[in-house]
């Protein structure tokens, strides 16, 4: 069946979407975690970053701007110690898959702005799936969203993906600062990636260390 309101009209999640904040402020730093694919280690990397930043004395806001609604990723960010956590369901999407890019972009910007308005020091933004996925690629190619990112951490499943992902980000002048993810479970894969990269490959567990 379909859930309806008192008038009989179908209820839609978009009816409850958060609006952009009335005034815009800026966090000290907005950091995005992106990946080469699904299951590359993005959520683990984001949670580790949140814990490390929090333990260094910073207030951290976290959001996941694309994906399909489920609690796991949001709960992992909250469990890691984020002061406030939002995701795309808070701006009216049960899923962003196939949604108009303009609406996805507006939603992503609203999520970041809402966290900045709270007054956090750092916003950690997780973008779902891989760099070539439709919504991920479009968001990172849109100036209004990409220009807000002070740094990007790339989660990669293997060394070849790390090199290709770094090249993709560099071609768009996006601020890649480090590579992490599933490949760091293999010392050989991490060394292979490091040999071809101009940024550090950092073990995911080390991201939770405040130093």
Secondary structure as GFF3:
##gff-version 3
##sequence-region A 1 211
A	DSSP	three_ten_helix	13	16	.	.	.	ID=ss1
A	DSSP	beta_strand	29	35	.	.	.	ID=ss2
A	DSSP	alpha_helix	42	55	.	.	.	ID=ss3
A	DSSP	beta_strand	60	64	.	.	.	ID=ss4
A	DSSP	alpha_helix	71	79	.	.	.	ID=ss5
A	DSSP	beta_strand	84	87	.	.	.	ID=ss6
A	DSSP	three_ten_helix	88	91	.	.	.	ID=ss7
A	DSSP	alpha_helix	101	118	.	.	.	ID=ss8
A	DSSP	beta_strand	122	126	.	.	.	ID=ss9
A	DSSP	alpha_helix	134	140	.	.	.	ID=ss10
A	DSSP	alpha_helix	143	146	.	.	.	ID=ss11
A	DSSP	beta_strand	151	155	.	.	.	ID=ss12
A	DSSP	alpha_helix	159	171	.	.	.	ID=ss13
A	DSSP	beta_strand	176	180	.	.	.	ID=ss14
A	DSSP	three_ten_helix	182	185	.	.	.	ID=ss15
A	DSSP	alpha_helix	187	195	.	.	.	ID=ss16
A	DSSP	beta_strand	200	201	.	.	.	ID=ss17
A	DSSP	three_ten_helix	204	208	.	.	.	ID=ss18
###
